[in-house]
Amino acid sequence: MYEQVITIASPIFIILIILELLVGHKRGNSNYHFGDTLNSMSLGMLMQITNVFMKVLLVGIYAWVFHHYAVLELPNTWWVWVAGLLIYDFLYYWLHRCGHEVAVLWAAHVVHHQSECYNLTTALRQTSSGPLLAWIFYLPLAILGVPVEMFVAIGLIDLLYQFWVHTEQIGKLGWFDRVFVSPSNHRVHHATNDIYLDKNYGGILMVWDRLFGTFIEELDEHKVVYGTRSPLRSWNPVKANVEVYQKIITDASYASSWKDKIRIWFKHPGWQPADVAQKNPHAPFVLHRPKFIPDLPVSWKIYCFIQFVLILLILTHFLAVDQTASFAQCALYGVWLAAGLFILGGLTERRPNYLWLESVRLMLTALFVQITGQWFGDFSLPFAVQIAVIVIAMFSLLSLFVLGRDFNQQNKQQKI
C-alpha cells in the first residue's frame, strides 16, 4: 500500500515542484539550485529503497504489538479515523521534538534539515535510518487497537500533508497559521536563527506546539536562514545520512568516561563532555555563510539530470516488484540504485574520480544484461529492451569521456 501511494503521488509532486519553480522564476525569487534539488530528491529516493528493508521495523513491530497487546477492538468508522489521526499527529509531535533534542534521533532527522534552500524538494529530503527508532513512538496506537492498515493510511495522510508546507512562495495565511502547520510556521522550523531554533514541530496541527510552548510565528525582522548549524556541504546522499552518526562516534571515542560515551548519544545534539570539547572542539556556528553551490558546467548538469531521471524511472519498477522478488534480488537491485545515487552526488560536486566509478557502474550494468538477459534475477528482458539498455550504457560511457576531457582541458587553462 505504501509503495503504491508513493508511486501514484510522485508525478503529482513533480508537477507541483515544476509549478513552484516557474512561479518563483516569474517572481524573481526562485531558490532552486541544481545540485541541491537533485540531492534532496536523491535522498527521498534512497529512503524509498531502504524502506523496502526497514518496513518490518515500523509496520512489522506495530502489527506484532497490535495482535498481542491491543486493549480495544476499534471499528472501521469515521470517528476512529479522526481520533487515530489526532493521536498519530500528537505522537508525531513528540517523535519530531525528540528528533531535535536527542542526539541519536537527530542523527536520523538531520537529513531533512541539511538543505540551505527551502522548496518543495526539501519535503522529499528524508532520512533512511529513521525507522530504526521511530516505531517506538507509535506503539500507543497499536495498544489502543488502531488496526495496522489504518495506522499505515493515517501515517501516509500525515506525511503527504507536510509536502505542501515546504515552500517560500506562499506567505502568511492568517488564522490558518495559528491552527495548522503552514508554509510560514514550517519555514521557522527549518531555521538556524537563534530565535527560531527548535520550534514548530507539528505535523498537521500547531495545537501541540501551542500547548507545550514550542510555537513561534515567522517574524519579518528575522529572515529565516535555512540549513543546519553544522553544514553538510556535500551532495553525497550516503554522507548526508551518516554525517551526525560519525560525529557522535568520534566524540564518544574521545570521551574518557564510559558514562559520557553513552550520554553523548542521548544528550542534546552537539553536546560534548569537557574533555571531549578540549580534544575535539566543534566549529563555531556562523549564521550568514556562503551557500554550498559548486560550479557545474552545463554539460555535467545535462548528464547528471538524464541519469537521475533514468534512476527515478527504474526505482518505480523496484518498488513495484519488491513484494514478489527474493531478498537477494531486492538487495542487489537496491545496492545498484543506491550506487547510482551515490555516484551522482559526486558528479554534481564535479569530482573527477566519480567519472571512473560511473564508468564501472555502466560497464557492469551492460555486461550483466548482455550475459544474463535479465534484470536483477528473474525479471527477463525482451531482446529489444536488452539492446536499449546496452546502447544507453555505451552512450553514457561516451558522454563520460567527453566530460572528463572537458574537465582536463579546463584544469590546464586554469594552470596557464
C-alpha positions as CSV (number, residue, x, y, z in Angstrom):
1,M,0.0,0.0,0.0
2,Y,2.7,2.5,1.0
3,E,4.7,1.9,-2.2
4,Q,1.6,2.2,-4.4
5,V,0.5,5.5,-2.8
6,I,4.0,7.0,-3.1
7,T,4.3,5.8,-6.7
8,I,0.9,7.5,-7.5
9,A,1.8,10.6,-5.6
10,S,5.3,11.1,-7.2
11,P,4.0,12.5,-10.6
12,I,1.9,15.0,-8.6
13,F,4.9,16.0,-6.5
14,I,6.9,16.6,-9.7
15,I,4.2,18.7,-11.3
16,L,3.9,20.9,-8.1
17,I,7.7,21.2,-8.0
18,I,7.8,22.4,-11.6
19,L,4.9,24.8,-10.9
20,E,6.7,26.2,-7.8
21,L,9.9,26.6,-9.9
22,L,8.0,28.6,-12.6
23,V,6.2,30.8,-10.1
24,G,9.5,31.6,-8.3
25,H,11.2,32.3,-11.6
26,K,8.4,34.7,-12.6
27,R,8.5,36.4,-9.2
28,G,12.3,36.6,-9.3
29,N,12.8,34.8,-6.0
30,S,13.3,31.2,-7.1
31,N,15.6,29.4,-4.6
32,Y,16.2,26.2,-6.7
33,H,19.8,25.1,-7.3
34,F,20.7,22.2,-9.5
35,G,22.9,20.2,-7.0
36,D,20.6,20.9,-4.0
37,T,17.5,19.8,-5.9
38,L,19.0,16.6,-7.2
39,N,20.4,15.9,-3.7
40,S,17.1,16.4,-1.9
41,M,15.3,14.2,-4.4
42,S,18.0,11.6,-4.3
43,L,17.7,11.4,-0.5
44,G,14.0,10.8,-0.9
45,M,14.7,8.0,-3.4
46,L,17.3,6.5,-1.1
47,M,14.7,6.5,1.7
48,Q,12.3,4.6,-0.6
49,I,15.0,2.0,-1.3
50,T,15.9,1.4,2.4
51,N,12.2,1.4,3.5
52,V,11.7,-1.8,1.5
53,F,14.1,-3.5,4.0
54,M,13.1,-1.4,7.1
55,K,9.3,-1.5,7.0
56,V,9.4,-4.6,9.2
57,L,10.6,-2.3,12.0
58,L,7.9,0.3,11.7
59,V,4.9,-1.8,10.4
60,G,6.1,-5.3,11.5
61,I,6.7,-4.5,15.2
62,Y,3.5,-2.4,15.2
63,A,1.5,-5.3,13.8
64,W,3.0,-7.7,16.4
65,V,2.1,-5.4,19.3
66,F,-1.4,-4.8,17.9
67,H,-2.1,-8.6,17.6
68,H,-0.7,-9.4,21.1
69,Y,-1.4,-6.3,23.3
70,A,-4.3,-4.3,21.8
71,V,-6.8,-3.5,24.6
72,L,-9.7,-2.4,22.3
73,E,-11.3,-3.7,19.2
74,L,-11.9,-0.5,17.3
75,P,-14.4,-0.4,14.4
76,N,-13.6,0.9,11.0
77,T,-15.7,4.1,11.4
78,W,-15.1,7.8,10.7
79,W,-14.6,8.7,14.4
80,V,-11.9,6.1,14.8
81,W,-10.1,7.5,11.7
82,V,-10.4,11.1,13.1
83,A,-9.3,10.0,16.6
84,G,-6.5,7.9,15.1
85,L,-5.2,10.8,13.0
86,L,-5.2,13.2,16.0
87,I,-3.4,10.7,18.2
88,Y,-0.9,10.0,15.4
89,D,-0.2,13.7,14.9
90,F,0.3,14.1,18.7
91,L,2.8,11.2,18.8
92,Y,4.5,12.6,15.7
93,Y,5.0,15.9,17.5
94,W,6.9,14.1,20.2
95,L,8.9,12.0,17.8
96,H,9.8,15.2,15.9
97,R,10.6,17.1,19.0
98,C,12.8,14.3,20.3
99,G,14.4,14.2,16.9
100,H,15.8,17.7,17.7
101,E,16.5,17.2,21.4
102,V,18.2,13.7,21.4
103,A,21.4,13.2,19.5
104,V,20.8,9.7,18.2
105,L,17.4,10.8,16.9
106,W,18.8,14.0,15.4
107,A,21.4,11.8,13.6
108,A,18.5,10.4,11.6
109,H,16.4,13.5,11.3
110,V,19.2,15.9,10.4
111,V,18.9,14.8,6.7
112,H,15.6,16.7,6.4
113,H,17.3,19.9,7.5
114,Q,20.6,19.9,5.7
115,S,19.4,21.8,2.6
116,E,20.3,25.5,2.6
117,C,17.4,26.1,0.2
118,Y,13.7,25.8,1.1
119,N,11.4,24.5,-1.6
120,L,9.1,21.5,-2.3
121,T,12.0,19.2,-3.0
122,T,13.1,19.8,0.7
123,A,9.9,17.9,1.7
124,L,11.3,14.8,-0.3
125,R,14.6,15.0,1.6
126,Q,14.0,12.2,4.1
127,T,16.1,10.0,6.3
128,S,17.0,6.4,5.5
129,S,17.7,5.5,9.2
130,G,14.6,7.0,10.8
131,P,12.7,3.7,11.1
132,L,15.4,2.3,13.4
133,L,13.8,4.0,16.4
134,A,10.7,5.8,15.1
135,W,8.5,2.8,15.7
136,I,8.8,3.2,19.4
137,F,6.8,6.4,19.4
138,Y,3.7,4.9,17.6
139,L,3.2,1.8,19.8
140,P,0.5,3.6,21.9
141,L,-1.7,3.4,18.8
142,A,-1.2,-0.3,18.5
143,I,-2.0,-0.8,22.2
144,L,-5.2,1.3,21.8
145,G,-6.3,-1.1,19.0
146,V,-5.9,1.0,15.8
147,P,-5.7,-1.6,13.0
148,V,-2.4,-1.9,11.1
149,E,-4.0,-0.9,7.7
150,M,-5.5,2.2,9.4
151,F,-2.2,3.1,11.0
152,V,-0.3,2.9,7.7
153,A,-3.0,5.0,5.9
154,I,-3.0,7.6,8.7
155,G,0.7,7.8,8.6
156,L,0.6,8.5,4.9
157,I,-2.0,11.2,5.3
158,D,0.2,12.9,7.9
159,L,3.3,12.6,5.7
160,L,1.6,13.7,2.5
161,Y,0.1,16.8,4.2
162,Q,3.5,18.0,5.1
163,F,4.7,18.2,1.4
164,W,3.0,21.5,0.5
165,V,4.3,23.5,3.5
166,H,7.9,23.4,2.2
167,T,7.7,26.5,0.1
168,E,8.6,30.2,0.2
169,Q,6.0,31.0,-2.5
170,I,3.1,31.0,0.0
171,G,3.0,33.8,2.6
172,K,1.2,34.0,5.9
173,L,-2.3,32.6,6.0
174,G,-3.9,34.4,9.0
175,W,-5.9,32.2,11.3
176,F,-4.8,29.0,9.4
177,D,-1.2,29.6,10.6
178,R,-2.4,29.6,14.2
179,V,-4.2,26.2,13.9
180,F,-2.5,24.2,11.3
181,V,1.1,23.6,10.1
182,S,1.6,26.0,7.2
183,P,4.4,27.2,5.0
184,S,5.0,30.2,7.2
185,N,5.4,28.4,10.5
186,H,7.2,25.4,9.0
187,R,9.8,27.8,7.5
188,V,10.5,28.8,11.1
189,H,11.1,25.1,11.9
190,H,13.8,24.9,9.3
191,A,15.6,28.0,10.5
192,T,19.1,28.1,12.1
193,N,18.4,31.6,13.7
194,D,18.7,31.6,17.5
195,I,15.2,33.0,17.9
196,Y,13.6,30.2,15.8
197,L,15.7,27.3,17.0
198,D,13.8,24.1,18.0
199,K,10.3,25.4,17.3
200,N,7.1,24.4,15.5
201,Y,7.3,20.6,15.5
202,G,3.7,19.8,14.5
203,G,2.9,17.6,11.5
204,I,-0.6,18.8,10.7
205,L,-1.7,20.8,13.8
206,M,0.1,23.6,15.6
207,V,-2.0,22.9,18.7
208,W,0.7,20.7,20.2
209,D,3.3,23.4,19.8
210,R,1.0,26.0,21.5
211,L,0.2,23.5,24.3
212,F,3.9,22.7,25.0
213,G,5.5,26.0,24.5
214,T,7.3,25.4,21.2
215,F,5.3,27.7,18.9
216,I,6.7,30.9,17.4
217,E,5.4,33.0,14.5
218,E,7.6,33.9,11.5
219,L,8.9,37.4,12.1
220,D,9.5,39.9,9.3
221,E,12.5,41.4,11.2
222,H,14.2,37.9,11.4
223,K,14.6,36.5,7.9
224,V,14.9,32.7,8.1
225,V,18.3,31.2,7.3
226,Y,18.0,27.6,6.3
227,G,20.2,24.6,6.9
228,T,21.9,23.2,9.9
229,R,24.3,24.7,12.4
230,S,27.0,22.3,11.3
231,P,26.6,22.5,7.5
232,L,27.0,19.3,5.4
233,R,28.5,21.0,2.4
234,S,28.1,17.9,0.2
235,W,25.7,16.4,-2.3
236,N,26.6,12.8,-1.3
237,P,23.4,11.2,-0.1
238,V,25.2,8.5,1.9
239,K,27.3,11.1,3.7
240,A,24.2,13.0,4.4
241,N,22.7,10.0,6.2
242,V,25.8,9.1,8.3
243,E,27.2,12.6,9.0
244,V,25.9,13.0,12.6
245,Y,26.4,9.3,13.4
246,Q,30.1,9.7,12.5
247,K,30.4,12.8,14.7
248,I,28.8,11.1,17.7
249,I,31.1,8.1,17.3
250,T,34.1,10.4,17.0
251,D,33.1,12.3,20.1
252,A,32.4,9.1,22.0
253,S,35.9,7.8,21.1
254,Y,37.5,10.9,22.7
255,A,35.5,10.6,25.9
256,S,37.5,9.2,28.8
257,S,34.4,8.3,30.8
258,W,32.2,5.3,29.7
259,K,29.3,7.2,31.2
260,D,30.0,10.1,28.8
261,K,30.5,7.7,25.9
262,I,26.8,6.7,26.4
263,R,25.5,10.1,27.3
264,I,26.7,11.6,24.1
265,W,24.1,9.6,22.2
266,F,21.2,10.8,24.3
267,K,22.1,14.4,25.3
268,H,21.1,17.4,23.2
269,P,22.7,17.3,19.7
270,G,26.2,18.9,19.8
271,W,26.7,18.3,23.5
272,Q,30.3,17.4,24.5
273,P,31.8,16.5,27.8
274,A,34.6,18.9,28.9
275,D,37.4,16.6,28.0
276,V,36.0,16.0,24.5
277,A,35.4,19.7,24.0
278,Q,39.1,20.2,24.5
279,K,40.3,17.4,22.3
280,N,37.8,17.7,19.5
281,P,36.0,21.1,19.7
282,H,33.2,21.7,17.3
283,A,33.5,24.5,14.8
284,P,31.7,27.7,15.8
285,F,28.3,28.4,14.3
286,V,28.1,31.2,11.7
287,L,24.6,32.3,10.8
288,H,25.3,34.0,7.5
289,R,27.7,31.9,5.5
290,P,28.1,31.3,1.8
291,K,25.9,28.5,0.5
292,F,27.4,25.3,-0.8
293,I,26.9,25.7,-4.6
294,P,29.8,24.1,-6.5
295,D,30.3,25.4,-10.1
296,L,29.0,22.8,-12.5
297,P,29.2,23.2,-16.3
298,V,26.0,22.8,-18.4
299,S,27.3,19.5,-19.9
300,W,27.7,18.0,-16.5
301,K,24.3,19.1,-15.4
302,I,22.7,17.6,-18.5
303,Y,24.5,14.2,-17.9
304,C,23.5,14.2,-14.2
305,F,19.9,15.1,-15.0
306,I,19.5,12.4,-17.6
307,Q,21.0,9.7,-15.3
308,F,18.8,10.9,-12.4
309,V,15.7,10.6,-14.5
310,L,16.7,7.1,-15.6
311,I,17.3,6.0,-12.0
312,L,14.0,7.6,-10.9
313,L,12.1,5.6,-13.6
314,I,13.9,2.4,-12.6
315,L,13.1,3.0,-9.0
316,T,9.4,2.8,-9.8
317,H,10.0,-0.8,-11.1
318,F,12.0,-1.7,-7.9
319,L,9.1,-0.5,-5.7
320,A,6.6,-2.5,-7.9
321,V,8.4,-5.8,-7.7
322,D,9.8,-5.8,-4.1
323,Q,6.8,-7.9,-2.9
324,T,7.5,-10.7,-5.4
325,A,11.3,-10.6,-5.6
326,S,13.5,-12.5,-3.3
327,F,15.5,-10.8,-0.6
328,A,18.8,-11.3,-2.5
329,Q,17.2,-9.8,-5.7
330,C,15.9,-6.8,-3.8
331,A,19.3,-6.3,-2.0
332,L,21.3,-6.4,-5.3
333,Y,18.7,-4.2,-7.0
334,G,18.7,-1.7,-4.1
335,V,22.6,-1.6,-4.0
336,W,22.7,-0.8,-7.7
337,L,20.2,2.0,-7.3
338,A,21.9,3.4,-4.2
339,A,25.3,3.3,-6.0
340,G,23.8,5.3,-8.9
341,L,22.6,8.0,-6.5
342,F,25.9,8.0,-4.6
343,I,27.9,8.5,-7.8
344,L,25.5,11.2,-9.0
345,G,26.2,13.1,-5.8
346,G,29.9,13.0,-6.5
347,L,29.3,14.1,-10.1
348,T,27.2,17.1,-9.0
349,E,30.2,18.2,-6.9
350,R,32.3,17.8,-10.1
351,R,34.7,15.3,-8.6
352,P,36.7,13.6,-11.4
353,N,37.2,10.3,-9.6
354,Y,33.5,9.7,-9.7
355,L,33.7,9.6,-13.5
356,W,35.6,6.3,-13.1
357,L,33.1,5.0,-10.6
358,E,30.3,5.9,-13.0
359,S,32.1,4.1,-15.9
360,V,32.4,1.0,-13.8
361,R,28.7,1.1,-12.9
362,L,27.7,1.5,-16.5
363,M,30.0,-1.3,-17.8
364,L,28.9,-3.7,-15.1
365,T,25.2,-3.0,-16.0
366,A,25.7,-3.5,-19.7
367,L,27.7,-6.8,-19.1
368,F,25.1,-8.1,-16.7
369,V,22.3,-7.6,-19.1
370,Q,24.2,-8.9,-22.1
371,I,25.3,-12.1,-20.3
372,T,22.1,-12.9,-18.4
373,G,19.4,-11.3,-20.5
374,Q,17.8,-10.5,-17.1
375,W,17.3,-7.6,-14.8
376,F,18.4,-8.4,-11.2
377,G,17.2,-12.0,-11.1
378,D,14.1,-13.5,-12.7
379,F,12.9,-10.4,-14.5
380,S,13.7,-11.4,-18.1
381,L,14.1,-8.6,-20.6
382,P,12.9,-8.7,-24.2
383,F,15.7,-8.6,-26.7
384,A,14.8,-5.1,-27.8
385,V,15.0,-3.9,-24.2
386,Q,18.4,-5.6,-23.7
387,I,19.7,-3.7,-26.7
388,A,18.3,-0.5,-25.4
389,V,20.0,-0.9,-22.0
390,I,23.3,-1.6,-23.6
391,V,23.0,1.3,-26.1
392,I,22.2,3.7,-23.3
393,A,25.1,2.4,-21.2
394,M,27.5,2.8,-24.1
395,F,26.3,6.3,-25.0
396,S,26.6,7.3,-21.3
397,L,30.2,6.0,-21.3
398,L,31.0,8.1,-24.4
399,S,29.4,11.1,-22.6
400,L,31.7,10.5,-19.6
401,F,34.7,10.6,-21.9
402,V,33.6,14.0,-23.1
403,L,33.0,15.2,-19.6
404,G,36.4,14.0,-18.5
405,R,38.2,15.7,-21.5
406,D,36.4,19.0,-20.8
407,F,37.4,18.8,-17.1
408,N,41.1,18.2,-18.0
409,Q,41.1,21.0,-20.6
410,Q,39.6,23.5,-18.1
411,N,42.2,22.5,-15.5
412,K,45.0,23.1,-18.0
413,Q,43.6,26.5,-18.8
414,Q,43.4,27.4,-15.1
415,K,47.1,26.4,-14.6
416,I,48.1,28.6,-17.6
